[in-house]
Amino acid sequence: MAEKHKKNDKLDILNECTISTEVDAIMTSFLHHMKYTLGKDEYTATKRDCYKCISYVARDHLIDKWLNTQQTYYEKDAKRVYYLSLEFLIGRSLGNTLVNLDIEEPVAEALAKTGYDLEEIKKYEWDPGLGNGGLGRLAACFLDSLASLEIPSYGYGIRYEYGIFFQRIRNGYQLETPDNWLRYGNPWEIERPEYLYIVKFYGNVKQYTNGAGTLRHEWVNTQDVVAVAYDTPIPGYKNNTVLNMRLWSAKSSREFELGYFQHGDYESAVADKVQTETISKVLYPNDNIFEGKELRLKQEYFFVSATLQDIIRRYKKNHPERADFNNFSDKVAIQLNDTHPAIAIAELMRILVDEECFGWEKAWDITTATFCYTNHTIMPEALERWTVSLLERVLPRHLEIIYEINSRFLKMVGERFNGDVNKLRNMSLVEEGDEKRIRMANLAIVGSHSVNGVSALHTEILKDSLFSDFNALWPKKFNNKTNGITQRRWLRLCNPALSALISESIGEKWVRDLTELKKLIPLAEDSAFLEKWREVKWSNKLSLAKCFEDHNRVNVNVDSLFDCQFKRIHEYKRQLLNIIHVVTLYNRLKENPAMDMVPRSVIFAGKAAPGYFMAKLIIKLINSVAQKVNFDPDIKDKLRVIFVENYSVSIAETLLPAADLSEQISTAGTEASGTGNMKFALNGALTIGTLDGANIEIQKEVGKNNFFAFGLTDKQAESLKNSGYNPRAYYDNNPVLKQALDMIDSGYFSPENHDLFKPIVDSLLNQGDRFLLLADFASYEKTQQQVSEVYKNQALWSKRSVLNVANTGFFSSDRTIMEYVKDIWDAKAVHIKI
Ligand code: 9L8
């Protein structure tokens, strides 16, 4: 039976129970929470308590709007968009909430009256690390834009107990420690123990024919897990919308436990409980790598099953009749953030066919009209391909459904392409081989009405190479949605000095509409303005240099060019190209210490997957080069190498405002989009980049003159590889490059172990240099020289910096989301009145 909203008239008075944004009211509320929520007094209150209480105050302000938003969507029966993602890297909430609710000033004032400094207190918030990198951060930027654009929508994911590991650097090596982010409690979430769903695993499928002679399937003898909802409010920018991010936590089911307890087997009961609850225990720390682990598959299904049950429960509140399912996709759009939640396609089919008793065709129409899929990578090692044997054991009914989808699909492909076996083999959901596997990308394409890439080039590659056969079959399904970032966090919040300068020059409409930044274009000719622009960057660099002195014990020349590469460590992203270039700079300086060169501080930040040997060795190499360079008296203050530990959203917020140069140097054709590239440009850094991912569009927007492009294009890279690439030829013909590689190879940077870095040089010279580092080196080096030349002319550099900021309006995630709304979801904004 559909659940009905029952109103309690006596609770009408709740509407009068609201809170004020006056300073005194905020202070009272803060003190109230200190005493009655935390039970602390003037002797025992710590700064963390202060952070918690001010967060409770901010959350109280969110709650009215949140309840109101959810109630309005229900009353208007609005079409809802569901963003399903295994990762949400939302970052700290306090600063963002205060900006979006427009209560920064009164809160700062109230805190000051109680003797606290808001800026200092903000640092006590634990940065939730429920994601790896770009894919998780994109999901978070999208939520901010969805709320700011008043789109009825929800984020759904997993409440991992442990987020992405903490990275410590010990003796130059990455060391991982657990991120126990819930240790001190999380004031932003509200547990919803009333939203409980059973999620089934394992078991077997029972077939029977019902009274009407129809074949039915029942999934039986399952092991059951309970999903509990935790909700986090997501405020829009200065509007009344507060969306919900619902994350699921796994609990063992009570019946399951009782069975054991009644048999007196307490130990097994406890062991099973622990086993069950491991499902939501920890985020897998891989970015762009598919591991194929059973626990990961269980995470994916656990969250998909709970989410679909919740979506259907909500749908049935307004549409209680079974026949209403015919219009399901008029009210529900589900966006799959990569294939990680793609099992949802088989799950919705299972619900419609096995539980709601729809015929296959009807169920399939509803399913494909509901789902949309975003692809984020073409790297073969990242594509999810679950083995049939694993799926058969964990999700036996889903495997049957996938086979049925595949057989109907292949029949259609055969008819359409005259039984072309190559097409059938490529497009099949089943990959044949030593071990049969299910290609989740193919399932996602077949089961969705929209497939999008995340930059113009990436979408072209999807259409022309990776999924070309699907594109031939369904050209209208494929579309591009170039990624974006939210300017609320990535400029307004993280760079207060630049934000203030921009707002005093062109007003503050840019916070809502980033294309307003175009108004800065004429100011790029205004020398007084450029002077102020430089001062802002300089003071941001000074603050960062102070941090380096305190935390890294390196002194950094504030006037040096801050040359930055912040991203996951991956061979295709080519941090190695950057550090090899550093070695060549070092060698030139050693040969001629008096050389007049533009001083550089080359800054790296990023985590490596714990099992990724080469990425971890590259971290060690960067730190070993840093050791040599930073403490060599010949180098003076002309060159520094810094590796910043534990890159995260909050660390990105402190680093980006100080960047002069943004390194976006992946091999063309490998980085689907990149979003760090956009964050740097928005904070006034110039880019040195390959023609890859969204770099191409950034170059187009900011103008060729204001962007340092280098290297092979994706087409050139492709044909070089196909025509027998010989990395050794580049090494033999470039003495500077040869010298640098020989030093790394022979142990110059690893005197304690001369062989340490051999695998790195070996991968380049003897293993085929998969990412064409040597082929791009000369072009990179030459372009870096041009960078230095321009940097010498500070007026020219800052002019280009202004033009970068002025022309990044396109890269707001608001623009991206509006494109999804119009082209894919067919959703409408719903204005929330107070
Ligand atoms: N590398 C892309 C980046 O270019 C893009 O900007 C970003 C947002 O669209 O997505 C990044 C991306 N992440 C992943 C990814 C693949 C996985 C994974 C975990 C397991 C298996 C594969 C986590 C992340 N693909 N693309």
Boltz pocket constraint, residues with backbone or C-beta under 6 A from the ligand:
constraints:
  - pocket:
      binder: B
      contacts: [[A, 132], [A, 134], [A, 135], [A, 138], [A, 284], [A, 286], [A, 287], [A, 288], [A, 289], [A, 290], [A, 291], [A, 338], [A, 375], [A, 376], [A, 377], [A, 382], [A, 383], [A, 454], [A, 483], [A, 670], [A, 671], [A, 672], [A, 673], [A, 674], [A, 675], [A, 693]]
      max_distance: 6.0
